[in-house]
Each structure stands twice: as structure tokens, then as C-alpha cells.
Amino acid sequence: MSCCPACDAEIDVDEFDVDRDDELSCPECGTNLVVASVAPVALAPSPGESEGWPGDEQEEAKPFH
């Protein structure tokens, strides 16, 4: 079992059915995920997918005067 990094839902992924960099979708929240490692299976957000996650707030750039 692997966990979705966005919602912590358990995702049943067989390490023999996936390769590194395969893309998946979380059945609970719909986040696009990528297989970061195979043994054990670890999932990471697809590039650009993590924008807007809680805790990822960045300070807005302030204009230079």
C-alpha cells in the first residue's frame, strides 16, 4: 500500500505492475501522481500538481520601489 501525498488515502499499487515515473491518479481526491520509486512503491505529485496544497503557501512577490 502507498499513500497519496495530497490526501493520505491508501492506494493499492503492486510494485510489479508499475515502473518508475509511471503516472497514476488518486481515486479519492483525483490528484495526478507519479511513481517516485518502485521497491517500496512511493508516490509523489506530478510536476505542477502540488500547487495550491495546504501548507504550500508562498509569499506574494512585492513590487520594488
PDB file of N, H, CA, C and O in Angstrom:
ATOM      1  N   MET A   1       0.830  -1.193   0.000  1.00  0.00           N
ATOM      2  CA  MET A   1       0.000   0.000   0.000  1.00  0.00           C
ATOM      3  C   MET A   1       0.872   1.253   0.000  1.00  0.00           C
ATOM      4  O   MET A   1       1.887   1.326   0.693  1.00  0.00           O
ATOM      5  N   SER A   2       0.465   2.205  -0.769  1.00  0.00           N
ATOM      6  H   SER A   2      -0.359   2.146  -1.332  1.00  0.00           H
ATOM      7  CA  SER A   2       1.111   3.509  -0.786  1.00  0.00           C
ATOM      8  C   SER A   2       0.073   4.539  -0.384  1.00  0.00           C
ATOM      9  O   SER A   2      -1.127   4.269  -0.421  1.00  0.00           O
ATOM     10  N   CYS A   3       0.531   5.711  -0.003  1.00  0.00           N
ATOM     11  H   CYS A   3       1.506   5.931   0.027  1.00  0.00           H
ATOM     12  CA  CYS A   3      -0.385   6.778   0.401  1.00  0.00           C
ATOM     13  C   CYS A   3      -0.292   7.947  -0.562  1.00  0.00           C
ATOM     14  O   CYS A   3       0.785   8.279  -1.057  1.00  0.00           O
ATOM     15  N   CYS A   4      -1.428   8.561  -0.819  1.00  0.00           N
ATOM     16  H   CYS A   4      -2.303   8.292  -0.417  1.00  0.00           H
ATOM     17  CA  CYS A   4      -1.476   9.767  -1.634  1.00  0.00           C
ATOM     18  C   CYS A   4      -0.857  10.903  -0.824  1.00  0.00           C
ATOM     19  O   CYS A   4      -1.272  11.139   0.311  1.00  0.00           O
ATOM     20  N   PRO A   5       0.126  11.611  -1.379  1.00  0.00           N
ATOM     21  CA  PRO A   5       0.736  12.704  -0.627  1.00  0.00           C
ATOM     22  C   PRO A   5      -0.194  13.905  -0.434  1.00  0.00           C
ATOM     23  O   PRO A   5       0.095  14.775   0.387  1.00  0.00           O
ATOM     24  N   ALA A   6      -1.301  13.967  -1.175  1.00  0.00           N
ATOM     25  H   ALA A   6      -1.535  13.260  -1.843  1.00  0.00           H
ATOM     26  CA  ALA A   6      -2.216  15.097  -1.045  1.00  0.00           C
ATOM     27  C   ALA A   6      -3.282  14.863   0.023  1.00  0.00           C
ATOM     28  O   ALA A   6      -3.590  15.759   0.809  1.00  0.00           O
ATOM     29  N   CYS A   7      -3.853  13.633   0.045  1.00  0.00           N
ATOM     30  H   CYS A   7      -3.603  12.905  -0.593  1.00  0.00           H
ATOM     31  CA  CYS A   7      -4.967  13.402   0.967  1.00  0.00           C
ATOM     32  C   CYS A   7      -4.738  12.231   1.917  1.00  0.00           C
ATOM     33  O   CYS A   7      -5.611  11.921   2.728  1.00  0.00           O
ATOM     34  N   ASP A   8      -3.594  11.581   1.832  1.00  0.00           N
ATOM     35  H   ASP A   8      -2.885  11.832   1.173  1.00  0.00           H
ATOM     36  CA  ASP A   8      -3.228  10.448   2.681  1.00  0.00           C
ATOM     37  C   ASP A   8      -4.102   9.213   2.492  1.00  0.00           C
ATOM     38  O   ASP A   8      -4.101   8.324   3.343  1.00  0.00           O
ATOM     39  N   ALA A   9      -4.845   9.144   1.394  1.00  0.00           N
ATOM     40  H   ALA A   9      -4.846   9.866   0.702  1.00  0.00           H
ATOM     41  CA  ALA A   9      -5.636   7.946   1.109  1.00  0.00           C
ATOM     42  C   ALA A   9      -4.689   6.804   0.750  1.00  0.00           C
ATOM     43  O   ALA A   9      -3.666   7.014   0.098  1.00  0.00           O
ATOM     44  N   GLU A  10      -5.040   5.596   1.183  1.00  0.00           N
ATOM     45  H   GLU A  10      -5.871   5.425   1.712  1.00  0.00           H
ATOM     46  CA  GLU A  10      -4.231   4.437   0.836  1.00  0.00           C
ATOM     47  C   GLU A  10      -4.549   4.018  -0.592  1.00  0.00           C
ATOM     48  O   GLU A  10      -5.714   3.888  -0.969  1.00  0.00           O
ATOM     49  N   ILE A  11      -3.493   3.807  -1.385  1.00  0.00           N
ATOM     50  H   ILE A  11      -2.547   3.913  -1.079  1.00  0.00           H
ATOM     51  CA  ILE A  11      -3.639   3.409  -2.774  1.00  0.00           C
ATOM     52  C   ILE A  11      -2.926   2.078  -2.948  1.00  0.00           C
ATOM     53  O   ILE A  11      -1.736   1.958  -2.654  1.00  0.00           O
ATOM     54  N   ASP A  12      -3.660   1.077  -3.428  1.00  0.00           N
ATOM     55  H   ASP A  12      -4.626   1.175  -3.667  1.00  0.00           H
ATOM     56  CA  ASP A  12      -3.095  -0.256  -3.619  1.00  0.00           C
ATOM     57  C   ASP A  12      -2.368  -0.282  -4.965  1.00  0.00           C
ATOM     58  O   ASP A  12      -2.998  -0.309  -6.022  1.00  0.00           O
ATOM     59  N   VAL A  13      -1.045  -0.274  -4.911  1.00  0.00           N
ATOM     60  H   VAL A  13      -0.533  -0.252  -4.052  1.00  0.00           H
ATOM     61  CA  VAL A  13      -0.221  -0.299  -6.113  1.00  0.00           C
ATOM     62  C   VAL A  13       0.729  -1.481  -5.992  1.00  0.00           C
ATOM     63  O   VAL A  13       1.497  -1.574  -5.034  1.00  0.00           O
ATOM     64  N   ASP A  14       0.673  -2.388  -6.972  1.00  0.00           N
ATOM     65  H   ASP A  14       0.049  -2.312  -7.750  1.00  0.00           H
ATOM     66  CA  ASP A  14       1.555  -3.548  -6.996  1.00  0.00           C
ATOM     67  C   ASP A  14       2.877  -3.139  -7.636  1.00  0.00           C
ATOM     68  O   ASP A  14       2.893  -2.656  -8.768  1.00  0.00           O
ATOM     69  N   GLU A  15       3.993  -3.328  -6.918  1.00  0.00           N
ATOM     70  H   GLU A  15       3.981  -3.720  -5.998  1.00  0.00           H
ATOM     71  CA  GLU A  15       5.298  -2.904  -7.431  1.00  0.00           C
ATOM     72  C   GLU A  15       5.671  -3.620  -8.722  1.00  0.00           C
ATOM     73  O   GLU A  15       6.554  -3.157  -9.445  1.00  0.00           O
ATOM     74  N   PHE A  16       5.015  -4.742  -9.029  1.00  0.00           N
ATOM     75  H   PHE A  16       4.298  -5.117  -8.441  1.00  0.00           H
ATOM     76  CA  PHE A  16       5.305  -5.472 -10.264  1.00  0.00           C
ATOM     77  C   PHE A  16       4.485  -4.944 -11.443  1.00  0.00           C
ATOM     78  O   PHE A  16       4.755  -5.296 -12.591  1.00  0.00           O
ATOM     79  N   ASP A  17       3.491  -4.106 -11.168  1.00  0.00           N
ATOM     80  H   ASP A  17       3.272  -3.820 -10.236  1.00  0.00           H
ATOM     81  CA  ASP A  17       2.640  -3.556 -12.227  1.00  0.00           C
ATOM     82  C   ASP A  17       3.005  -2.137 -12.630  1.00  0.00           C
ATOM     83  O   ASP A  17       2.430  -1.604 -13.579  1.00  0.00           O
ATOM     84  N   VAL A  18       3.946  -1.513 -11.934  1.00  0.00           N
ATOM     85  H   VAL A  18       4.413  -1.946 -11.163  1.00  0.00           H
ATOM     86  CA  VAL A  18       4.317  -0.134 -12.248  1.00  0.00           C
ATOM     87  C   VAL A  18       5.825  -0.010 -12.447  1.00  0.00           C
ATOM     88  O   VAL A  18       6.606  -0.836 -11.973  1.00  0.00           O
ATOM     89  N   ASP A  19       6.202   1.026 -13.150  1.00  0.00           N
ATOM     90  H   ASP A  19       5.568   1.696 -13.535  1.00  0.00           H
ATOM     91  CA  ASP A  19       7.602   1.388 -13.324  1.00  0.00           C
ATOM     92  C   ASP A  19       7.803   2.789 -12.776  1.00  0.00           C
ATOM     93  O   ASP A  19       6.849   3.550 -12.615  1.00  0.00           O
ATOM     94  N   ARG A  20       9.045   3.116 -12.493  1.00  0.00           N
ATOM     95  H   ARG A  20       9.819   2.498 -12.624  1.00  0.00           H
ATOM     96  CA  ARG A  20       9.361   4.470 -12.023  1.00  0.00           C
ATOM     97  C   ARG A  20       8.914   5.476 -13.079  1.00  0.00           C
ATOM     98  O   ARG A  20       9.076   5.231 -14.275  1.00  0.00           O
ATOM     99  N   ASP A  21       8.366   6.579 -12.659  1.00  0.00           N
ATOM    100  H   ASP A  21       8.234   6.778 -11.688  1.00  0.00           H
ATOM    101  CA  ASP A  21       7.859   7.674 -13.494  1.00  0.00           C
ATOM    102  C   ASP A  21       6.518   7.379 -14.165  1.00  0.00           C
ATOM    103  O   ASP A  21       6.052   8.188 -14.967  1.00  0.00           O
ATOM    104  N   ASP A  22       5.874   6.224 -13.854  1.00  0.00           N
ATOM    105  H   ASP A  22       6.253   5.566 -13.202  1.00  0.00           H
ATOM    106  CA  ASP A  22       4.509   5.993 -14.334  1.00  0.00           C
ATOM    107  C   ASP A  22       3.594   7.002 -13.657  1.00  0.00           C
ATOM    108  O   ASP A  22       3.849   7.412 -12.524  1.00  0.00           O
ATOM    109  N   GLU A  23       2.534   7.404 -14.341  1.00  0.00           N
ATOM    110  H   GLU A  23       2.326   7.072 -15.261  1.00  0.00           H
ATOM    111  CA  GLU A  23       1.589   8.355 -13.774  1.00  0.00           C
ATOM    112  C   GLU A  23       0.313   7.641 -13.364  1.00  0.00           C
ATOM    113  O   GLU A  23      -0.191   6.773 -14.077  1.00  0.00           O
ATOM    114  N   LEU A  24      -0.193   8.021 -12.211  1.00  0.00           N
ATOM    115  H   LEU A  24       0.217   8.726 -11.632  1.00  0.00           H
ATOM    116  CA  LEU A  24      -1.425   7.468 -11.648  1.00  0.00           C
ATOM    117  C   LEU A  24      -2.309   8.614 -11.199  1.00  0.00           C
ATOM    118  O   LEU A  24      -1.896   9.774 -11.200  1.00  0.00           O
ATOM    119  N   SER A  25      -3.522   8.279 -10.820  1.00  0.00           N
ATOM    120  H   SER A  25      -3.858   7.337 -10.819  1.00  0.00           H
ATOM    121  CA  SER A  25      -4.436   9.273 -10.287  1.00  0.00           C
ATOM    122  C   SER A  25      -4.997   8.732  -8.980  1.00  0.00           C
ATOM    123  O   SER A  25      -5.354   7.557  -8.900  1.00  0.00           O
ATOM    124  N   CYS A  26      -5.079   9.566  -7.964  1.00  0.00           N
ATOM    125  H   CYS A  26      -4.790  10.521  -8.028  1.00  0.00           H
ATOM    126  CA  CYS A  26      -5.639   9.154  -6.678  1.00  0.00           C
ATOM    127  C   CYS A  26      -7.144   8.952  -6.841  1.00  0.00           C
ATOM    128  O   CYS A  26      -7.842   9.858  -7.295  1.00  0.00           O
ATOM    129  N   PRO A  27      -7.650   7.774  -6.475  1.00  0.00           N
ATOM    130  CA  PRO A  27      -9.090   7.543  -6.602  1.00  0.00           C
ATOM    131  C   PRO A  27      -9.939   8.374  -5.633  1.00  0.00           C
ATOM    132  O   PRO A  27     -11.135   8.557  -5.863  1.00  0.00           O
ATOM    133  N   GLU A  28      -9.334   8.876  -4.557  1.00  0.00           N
ATOM    134  H   GLU A  28      -8.363   8.727  -4.370  1.00  0.00           H
ATOM    135  CA  GLU A  28     -10.074   9.661  -3.572  1.00  0.00           C
ATOM    136  C   GLU A  28     -10.167  11.141  -3.945  1.00  0.00           C
ATOM    137  O   GLU A  28     -11.258  11.710  -3.971  1.00  0.00           O
ATOM    138  N   CYS A  29      -9.013  11.766  -4.238  1.00  0.00           N
ATOM    139  H   CYS A  29      -8.127  11.304  -4.217  1.00  0.00           H
ATOM    140  CA  CYS A  29      -9.012  13.214  -4.467  1.00  0.00           C
ATOM    141  C   CYS A  29      -8.739  13.605  -5.921  1.00  0.00           C
ATOM    142  O   CYS A  29      -8.906  14.766  -6.291  1.00  0.00           O
ATOM    143  N   GLY A  30      -8.315  12.629  -6.755  1.00  0.00           N
ATOM    144  H   GLY A  30      -8.179  11.685  -6.454  1.00  0.00           H
ATOM    145  CA  GLY A  30      -8.090  12.912  -8.166  1.00  0.00           C
ATOM    146  C   GLY A  30      -6.747  13.532  -8.486  1.00  0.00           C
ATOM    147  O   GLY A  30      -6.503  13.891  -9.638  1.00  0.00           O
ATOM    148  N   THR A  31      -5.866  13.671  -7.506  1.00  0.00           N
ATOM    149  H   THR A  31      -6.065  13.379  -6.570  1.00  0.00           H
ATOM    150  CA  THR A  31      -4.555  14.255  -7.739  1.00  0.00           C
ATOM    151  C   THR A  31      -3.746  13.376  -8.690  1.00  0.00           C
ATOM    152  O   THR A  31      -3.733  12.153  -8.549  1.00  0.00           O
ATOM    153  N   ASN A  32      -3.077  13.994  -9.648  1.00  0.00           N
ATOM    154  H   ASN A  32      -3.088  14.988  -9.762  1.00  0.00           H
ATOM    155  CA  ASN A  32      -2.184  13.265 -10.536  1.00  0.00           C
ATOM    156  C   ASN A  32      -0.897  12.977  -9.791  1.00  0.00           C
ATOM    157  O   ASN A  32      -0.289  13.874  -9.207  1.00  0.00           O
ATOM    158  N   LEU A  33      -0.483  11.706  -9.816  1.00  0.00           N
ATOM    159  H   LEU A  33      -0.977  10.978 -10.290  1.00  0.00           H
ATOM    160  CA  LEU A  33       0.689  11.261  -9.081  1.00  0.00           C
ATOM    161  C   LEU A  33       1.671  10.600 -10.023  1.00  0.00           C
ATOM    162  O   LEU A  33       1.303  10.150 -11.108  1.00  0.00           O
ATOM    163  N   VAL A  34       2.920  10.546  -9.603  1.00  0.00           N
ATOM    164  H   VAL A  34       3.219  10.912  -8.721  1.00  0.00           H
ATOM    165  CA  VAL A  34       3.962   9.862 -10.353  1.00  0.00           C
ATOM    166  C   VAL A  34       4.633   8.869  -9.408  1.00  0.00           C
ATOM    167  O   VAL A  34       4.786   9.146  -8.218  1.00  0.00           O
ATOM    168  N   VAL A  35       5.033   7.713  -9.938  1.00  0.00           N
ATOM    169  H   VAL A  35       4.908   7.488 -10.904  1.00  0.00           H
ATOM    170  CA  VAL A  35       5.718   6.709  -9.133  1.00  0.00           C
ATOM    171  C   VAL A  35       7.162   7.178  -8.958  1.00  0.00           C
ATOM    172  O   VAL A  35       7.926   7.233  -9.921  1.00  0.00           O
ATOM    173  N   ALA A  36       7.526   7.513  -7.726  1.00  0.00           N
ATOM    174  H   ALA A  36       6.906   7.468  -6.943  1.00  0.00           H
ATOM    175  CA  ALA A  36       8.865   8.029  -7.433  1.00  0.00           C
ATOM    176  C   ALA A  36       9.860   6.898  -7.230  1.00  0.00           C
ATOM    177  O   ALA A  36      11.030   7.034  -7.587  1.00  0.00           O
ATOM    178  N   SER A  37       9.413   5.783  -6.661  1.00  0.00           N
ATOM    179  H   SER A  37       8.462   5.672  -6.370  1.00  0.00           H
ATOM    180  CA  SER A  37      10.264   4.600  -6.504  1.00  0.00           C
ATOM    181  C   SER A  37       9.379   3.366  -6.548  1.00  0.00           C
ATOM    182  O   SER A  37       8.174   3.438  -6.306  1.00  0.00           O
ATOM    183  N   VAL A  38      10.003   2.222  -6.863  1.00  0.00           N
ATOM    184  H   VAL A  38      10.982   2.164  -7.060  1.00  0.00           H
ATOM    185  CA  VAL A  38       9.228   1.013  -7.066  1.00  0.00           C
ATOM    186  C   VAL A  38       9.297   0.056  -5.876  1.00  0.00           C
ATOM    187  O   VAL A  38       8.294  -0.572  -5.539  1.00  0.00           O
ATOM    188  N   ALA A  39      10.445  -0.064  -5.243  1.00  0.00           N
ATOM    189  H   ALA A  39      11.260   0.447  -5.516  1.00  0.00           H
ATOM    190  CA  ALA A  39      10.581  -1.020  -4.140  1.00  0.00           C
ATOM    191  C   ALA A  39      11.117  -0.319  -2.907  1.00  0.00           C
ATOM    192  O   ALA A  39      12.334  -0.168  -2.800  1.00  0.00           O
ATOM    193  N   PRO A  40      10.306   0.110  -1.989  1.00  0.00           N
ATOM    194  CA  PRO A  40       8.851   0.059  -1.990  1.00  0.00           C
ATOM    195  C   PRO A  40       8.263   1.148  -2.884  1.00  0.00           C
ATOM    196  O   PRO A  40       8.931   2.125  -3.221  1.00  0.00           O
ATOM    197  N   VAL A  41       7.013   0.961  -3.255  1.00  0.00           N
ATOM    198  H   VAL A  41       6.470   0.167  -2.981  1.00  0.00           H
ATOM    199  CA  VAL A  41       6.345   1.940  -4.116  1.00  0.00           C
ATOM    200  C   VAL A  41       6.134   3.227  -3.326  1.00  0.00           C
ATOM    201  O   VAL A  41       5.545   3.219  -2.244  1.00  0.00           O
ATOM    202  N   ALA A  42       6.618   4.320  -3.878  1.00  0.00           N
ATOM    203  H   ALA A  42       7.096   4.326  -4.756  1.00  0.00           H
ATOM    204  CA  ALA A  42       6.428   5.648  -3.284  1.00  0.00           C
ATOM    205  C   ALA A  42       5.834   6.553  -4.349  1.00  0.00           C
ATOM    206  O   ALA A  42       6.282   6.554  -5.495  1.00  0.00           O
ATOM    207  N   LEU A  43       4.833   7.316  -3.971  1.00  0.00           N
ATOM    208  H   LEU A  43       4.469   7.315  -3.040  1.00  0.00           H
ATOM    209  CA  LEU A  43       4.151   8.210  -4.900  1.00  0.00           C
ATOM    210  C   LEU A  43       4.474   9.658  -4.572  1.00  0.00           C
ATOM    211  O   LEU A  43       4.646  10.027  -3.410  1.00  0.00           O
ATOM    212  N   ALA A  44       4.552  10.470  -5.617  1.00  0.00           N
ATOM    213  H   ALA A  44       4.412  10.170  -6.561  1.00  0.00           H
ATOM    214  CA  ALA A  44       4.811  11.902  -5.467  1.00  0.00           C
ATOM    215  C   ALA A  44       3.854  12.647  -6.399  1.00  0.00           C
ATOM    216  O   ALA A  44       3.377  12.071  -7.377  1.00  0.00           O
ATOM    217  N   PRO A  45       3.570  13.904  -6.114  1.00  0.00           N
ATOM    218  CA  PRO A  45       2.713  14.669  -7.020  1.00  0.00           C
ATOM    219  C   PRO A  45       3.395  14.841  -8.366  1.00  0.00           C
ATOM    220  O   PRO A  45       4.616  14.982  -8.433  1.00  0.00           O
ATOM    221  N   SER A  46       2.618  14.831  -9.433  1.00  0.00           N
ATOM    222  H   SER A  46       1.626  14.717  -9.379  1.00  0.00           H
ATOM    223  CA  SER A  46       3.161  15.113 -10.757  1.00  0.00           C
ATOM    224  C   SER A  46       3.657  16.548 -10.777  1.00  0.00           C
ATOM    225  O   SER A  46       3.144  17.385 -10.034  1.00  0.00           O
ATOM    226  N   PRO A  47       4.639  16.849 -11.609  1.00  0.00           N
ATOM    227  CA  PRO A  47       5.143  18.232 -11.673  1.00  0.00           C
ATOM    228  C   PRO A  47       4.002  19.222 -11.921  1.00  0.00           C
ATOM    229  O   PRO A  47       3.190  19.039 -12.827  1.00  0.00           O
ATOM    230  N   GLY A  48       3.959  20.264 -11.106  1.00  0.00           N
ATOM    231  H   GLY A  48       4.618  20.413 -10.370  1.00  0.00           H
ATOM    232  CA  GLY A  48       2.923  21.289 -11.229  1.00  0.00           C
ATOM    233  C   GLY A  48       1.642  20.952 -10.502  1.00  0.00           C
ATOM    234  O   GLY A  48       0.785  21.821 -10.345  1.00  0.00           O
ATOM    235  N   GLU A  49       1.479  19.715 -10.052  1.00  0.00           N
ATOM    236  H   GLU A  49       2.176  19.008 -10.179  1.00  0.00           H
ATOM    237  CA  GLU A  49       0.242  19.292  -9.387  1.00  0.00           C
ATOM    238  C   GLU A  49       0.155  19.780  -7.958  1.00  0.00           C
ATOM    239  O   GLU A  49      -0.949  19.959  -7.444  1.00  0.00           O
ATOM    240  N   SER A  50       1.290  20.005  -7.290  1.00  0.00           N
ATOM    241  H   SER A  50       2.187  19.860  -7.708  1.00  0.00           H
ATOM    242  CA  SER A  50       1.262  20.349  -5.871  1.00  0.00           C
ATOM    243  C   SER A  50       0.879  21.798  -5.614  1.00  0.00           C
ATOM    244  O   SER A  50       0.716  22.192  -4.458  1.00  0.00           O
ATOM    245  N   GLU A  51       0.731  22.599  -6.659  1.00  0.00           N
ATOM    246  H   GLU A  51       0.863  22.280  -7.598  1.00  0.00           H
ATOM    247  CA  GLU A  51       0.358  23.995  -6.446  1.00  0.00           C
ATOM    248  C   GLU A  51      -1.009  24.083  -5.788  1.00  0.00           C
ATOM    249  O   GLU A  51      -1.965  23.447  -6.231  1.00  0.00           O
ATOM    250  N   GLY A  52      -1.091  24.864  -4.742  1.00  0.00           N
ATOM    251  H   GLY A  52      -0.314  25.380  -4.382  1.00  0.00           H
ATOM    252  CA  GLY A  52      -2.357  25.088  -4.077  1.00  0.00           C
ATOM    253  C   GLY A  52      -2.657  24.128  -2.942  1.00  0.00           C
ATOM    254  O   GLY A  52      -3.740  24.189  -2.361  1.00  0.00           O
ATOM    255  N   TRP A  53      -1.729  23.246  -2.613  1.00  0.00           N
ATOM    256  H   TRP A  53      -0.849  23.196  -3.085  1.00  0.00           H
ATOM    257  CA  TRP A  53      -1.953  22.345  -1.485  1.00  0.00           C
ATOM    258  C   TRP A  53      -1.839  23.139  -0.205  1.00  0.00           C
ATOM    259  O   TRP A  53      -1.050  24.082  -0.139  1.00  0.00           O
ATOM    260  N   PRO A  54      -2.594  22.790   0.805  1.00  0.00           N
ATOM    261  CA  PRO A  54      -2.460  23.470   2.090  1.00  0.00           C
ATOM    262  C   PRO A  54      -1.034  23.349   2.614  1.00  0.00           C
ATOM    263  O   PRO A  54      -0.428  22.280   2.542  1.00  0.00           O
ATOM    264  N   GLY A  55      -0.511  24.432   3.134  1.00  0.00           N
ATOM    265  H   GLY A  55      -1.004  25.300   3.193  1.00  0.00           H
ATOM    266  CA  GLY A  55       0.857  24.430   3.649  1.00  0.00           C
ATOM    267  C   GLY A  55       1.888  24.827   2.620  1.00  0.00           C
ATOM    268  O   GLY A  55       3.057  25.022   2.951  1.00  0.00           O
ATOM    269  N   ASP A  56       1.463  24.951   1.360  1.00  0.00           N
ATOM    270  H   ASP A  56       0.513  24.793   1.091  1.00  0.00           H
ATOM    271  CA  ASP A  56       2.398  25.312   0.296  1.00  0.00           C
ATOM    272  C   ASP A  56       2.330  26.798  -0.034  1.00  0.00           C
ATOM    273  O   ASP A  56       2.831  27.228  -1.074  1.00  0.00           O
ATOM    274  N   GLU A  57       1.715  27.583   0.843  1.00  0.00           N
ATOM    275  H   GLU A  57       1.308  27.234   1.687  1.00  0.00           H
ATOM    276  CA  GLU A  57       1.574  28.999   0.552  1.00  0.00           C
ATOM    277  C   GLU A  57       2.951  29.654   0.445  1.00  0.00           C
ATOM    278  O   GLU A  57       3.843  29.402   1.256  1.00  0.00           O
ATOM    279  N   GLN A  58       3.097  30.480  -0.551  1.00  0.00           N
ATOM    280  H   GLN A  58       2.373  30.685  -1.209  1.00  0.00           H
ATOM    281  CA  GLN A  58       4.335  31.225  -0.715  1.00  0.00           C
ATOM    282  C   GLN A  58       4.001  32.700  -0.598  1.00  0.00           C
ATOM    283  O   GLN A  58       2.902  33.138  -0.940  1.00  0.00           O
ATOM    284  N   GLU A  59       4.975  33.456  -0.108  1.00  0.00           N
ATOM    285  H   GLU A  59       5.867  33.100   0.169  1.00  0.00           H
ATOM    286  CA  GLU A  59       4.749  34.884  -0.008  1.00  0.00           C
ATOM    287  C   GLU A  59       4.632  35.482  -1.391  1.00  0.00           C
ATOM    288  O   GLU A  59       5.385  35.138  -2.302  1.00  0.00           O
ATOM    289  N   GLU A  60       3.683  36.377  -1.533  1.00  0.00           N
ATOM    290  H   GLU A  60       3.072  36.657  -0.793  1.00  0.00           H
ATOM    291  CA  GLU A  60       3.498  37.046  -2.802  1.00  0.00           C
ATOM    292  C   GLU A  60       4.645  38.025  -3.013  1.00  0.00           C
ATOM    293  O   GLU A  60       5.050  38.726  -2.086  1.00  0.00           O
ATOM    294  N   ALA A  61       5.161  38.069  -4.228  1.00  0.00           N
ATOM    295  H   ALA A  61       4.832  37.499  -4.981  1.00  0.00           H
ATOM    296  CA  ALA A  61       6.265  38.980  -4.533  1.00  0.00           C
ATOM    297  C   ALA A  61       5.778  40.421  -4.388  1.00  0.00           C
ATOM    298  O   ALA A  61       4.714  40.785  -4.888  1.00  0.00           O
ATOM    299  N   LYS A  62       6.570  41.222  -3.702  1.00  0.00           N
ATOM    300  H   LYS A  62       7.435  40.925  -3.296  1.00  0.00           H
ATOM    301  CA  LYS A  62       6.204  42.608  -3.502  1.00  0.00           C
ATOM    302  C   LYS A  62       6.979  43.464  -4.501  1.00  0.00           C
ATOM    303  O   LYS A  62       8.166  43.234  -4.733  1.00  0.00           O
ATOM    304  N   PRO A  63       6.315  44.435  -5.082  1.00  0.00           N
ATOM    305  CA  PRO A  63       6.998  45.281  -6.063  1.00  0.00           C
ATOM    306  C   PRO A  63       8.122  46.079  -5.393  1.00  0.00           C
ATOM    307  O   PRO A  63       8.009  46.510  -4.246  1.00  0.00           O
ATOM    308  N   PHE A  64       9.181  46.255  -6.130  1.00  0.00           N
ATOM    309  H   PHE A  64       9.273  45.905  -7.062  1.00  0.00           H
ATOM    310  CA  PHE A  64      10.318  47.019  -5.657  1.00  0.00           C
ATOM    311  C   PHE A  64      10.080  48.492  -5.948  1.00  0.00           C
ATOM    312  O   PHE A  64       9.757  48.863  -7.077  1.00  0.00           O
ATOM    313  N   HIS A  65      10.239  49.333  -4.930  1.00  0.00           N
ATOM    314  H   HIS A  65      10.501  49.032  -4.013  1.00  0.00           H
ATOM    315  CA  HIS A  65      10.037  50.791  -5.117  1.00  0.00           C
ATOM    316  C   HIS A  65      11.344  51.506  -5.039  1.00  0.00           C
ATOM    317  O   HIS A  65      11.388  52.729  -5.170  1.00  0.00           O
TER     318      HIS A  65
END
